[in-house]
Amino acid sequence: MKVKTIHYKRIKNLGNYESETFEMTADIDEKDELIEVATQLQKYVLYMLGIDDGKVTARHYTEDGETVRDF
């Protein structure tokens, strides 16, 4: 499977029934590493919403389901 675009969206609850949404889309080149681009995109969105806590939820798994790399 060839991935050409990655899209990440996050909604932040502001309280009082209000929320803020921020989303970004990245186009992938053949030379780009998919996991690295996805992780960076998520970090940008979290930073823009003020949720820059250093935690990113992307994980890369082997075919047998073992976690190779946590980001």
Secondary structure, DSSP 8 states (H G I E B T S, - for coil): ----EEEEEEEEEEETTEEEEEEEEEE--TTS-HHHHHHHHHHHHHHHTT--SS----EEE-TTS-EEEE-
